[in-house]
Amino acid sequence: MSNFIFICFLYIFLSPLPLYAAAQHTEFVVSPSGSDRNHGTFDKPLATLEHARNAIRELKQKNNFPPGGVTVLIRGGTYNLSKTFELTEKDSGTEKSPIIYRPYKNENVYLTGGKELNGFVPVTDAKILKRLVAAARGTVVQVDLKALGITDFGELKPRGFARYGIHAALELFYNTKPMTLARWPNNGWEKILTTPAGHSGGRFQYSGNRPECWSEADDIWLHGYWTWDWADSFVKVAKINRQAHEIATQEPHGVYGYKSGGRYYALNILEELDEAGEWYLDRRTGLLYFWPPAPLKRNSAAVSLLTTVVSLRNTSHVTFRGMTIEQCRGTAVTISGGSDNRILGCTIRNTGNEAIKIEGGSRNGVQSCDIYQCGDGGIILSGGDRKTLTAAGNYAVNNRIHDFSRWVRTYNPAIAINGVGNRIANNQIYNAPHSAIILHGNDHIIEYNDIHHVCMDTSDAGAFYIGRDYSERGNIVRFNYFHELGKADVQAIYLDDFASGTTVYGNVVYKAARGVLIGGGRDNVVRNNVFLECSKHSVHLDARGLGWARKFFDGSNTTLTDHLNAVNHLQPPYSVRYPRLVGLYDGNPAQPDGNVIVNNISFRGTWLNLANDLTSKDLTLDGNLVDGDPGFVDYPRQNFQLKGDSPAFMMGFKRIPLEKIGLYRDEYRP
């Protein structure tokens, strides 16, 4: 018997162990100095995320997946990904066994879709030096991208307003900042002089003689607000007639055509590489020319290569936490489907399009991230079924989003929300040419956000925007602080073109053109808000459907009815959830019925504008404090909380929880 026990002992302890033994919780370590031949321990770390992912797959295949989940600990350093790091359904965790990718002990981890550039040398080609301005000669340096193995330069394309999904070409970054593709003028805009071929003729006249310097440039692009200050686009130059001072563009021409006074600048011109921070790429030779803002050091310059850095497709319970994700031509992180995936405490920057795109699934979210220097918007947040009004519960919470829309400057907001039942809360959004939040869909909640200095380069715009769909109802905009917005025609909350069924409650608006603009919509509730120093009106309501926008009701434009029919608005669940839709077309749908404006405060500004012959009989208007001092705690210091004896409380006003607005500390944002 003793011999049998001894033999069993030897069998158990001398048999080879599985490569990744099961435990309550398993960790794999990845390091820039690791090897993918290793087991992924601290002593023998892996080199790539792919092999850590594959090790987790192996655990599952051998039924050794730990009940406490898996953490991939990433040692500090830069990881230049040669391809997108992709996770699929088979890479999912569970609620009790999540999979987490995070730095080890808060070390600085950089996941990049780019490549560092070294080997810059002075420009010696006489032909190139002749094309450069005198100040650039001896200062501009060059590097051969083809010699570095970079041959995919991407291409400039006609992107802009209503031209979505177009990735950026290769970009240059220096010390984590995006550099400027050589342009003229260096700052601001040039103006269209005249349009001799008319609005849609595809050509216009310019003033001055600057294009005479571009005789050898053969890939010139223009970016402009060609007709309206809410629609920009990039166009390629087809021909320049220097005698007639005329520029002709390739199709598609500037969005909405060209008009006198439209503003634009020219880019991608070697001759305009005339100040520090500008660059130009000769796509035929692969030579990149650069005027560095400071002396170049090793790895201080990089270019974007990948379209996407991280992709999650139908995964669940996967978290990326605490790292920097950057330098891509498209969207840095995409999440498609799945549930309970989270991007936590990350810095995402220097993207060609958005930082993060969440499409579908449920309870997927972005929390406590810093997002900036995006070519287009910050976060696209969608999910839920509009036909069944099934909520997704996806979210963007406690993020700082700023300095976005570098390339396309309109309708690429900090957060674009779509679908049903998603949430945007406690974000700080600032420094942008156009909107902070653009909403489509139903039953979303927008709350506790601090939004300022947006719409700085556009007009007829809204920090928050929704429009042109009667079926998009049930949305709530509450407890947000909008302040110090852009140009003279910027609304804090823009319910444009028949937006209906939106509740606007408990917001504070300080220094906007208008606090709330209701553009012909129905059944909107504006209650318990504070409007301060609005230069035009605190609240505006019009009946545009009876005036210039009658085309939406006379049959010539079917946009509104198409949207209603797409969701079967006369049938459940719409007919039950939004019964006011059922009889919408029984009377006069162009009449903005059912709007409620009650218990608001308006101070140091004009209170209400009723346009298109509307009167107070056309809405519910009651209990608004629009004359006298409401009794703020400290108005000069922007403490807009009310004192206890404020007359507003006697009129039905309720306290706004200002202390809850904006960013907050959590374990991901210390």
SULGI-V902432 format. One record per helix or strand. SS is the DSSP state (2 for helix, 1 for strand). FROM is the first residue (numbers start at 0). LEN is the number of residues. If there is no record, write none. Layout:
BEGIN
ss,from,len
SS,FROM,LEN
SS,FROM,LEN
END
This chain:
BEGIN
ss,from,len
2,1,13
1,25,5
1,45,1
2,48,13
1,69,5
1,76,4
1,84,3
2,88,3
1,98,5
2,103,3
1,108,4
1,113,4
1,120,2
2,125,6
2,133,3
1,140,4
2,145,3
1,159,1
1,162,1
1,171,3
1,176,2
1,179,2
1,182,2
1,189,2
1,193,1
1,202,3
2,209,5
1,220,5
1,232,9
1,245,4
1,262,5
2,269,3
1,277,5
1,286,4
1,300,4
1,309,4
1,315,1
1,317,4
1,323,5
1,332,4
1,338,1
1,341,3
1,346,5
1,355,4
1,361,1
1,364,3
1,369,5
1,378,3
1,384,1
1,389,1
1,394,3
1,399,3
1,414,3
1,419,1
1,422,3
1,427,3
1,436,3
1,441,1
1,444,3
1,449,3
1,460,7
1,475,3
1,480,3
1,489,7
1,502,3
1,507,3
1,513,6
1,524,3
1,529,3
1,536,6
2,543,3
2,549,3
2,558,8
2,573,4
2,578,3
1,595,3
1,600,3
1,607,3
2,615,3
1,619,3
1,624,1
1,631,3
2,634,3
1,638,4
2,646,4
2,657,3
END
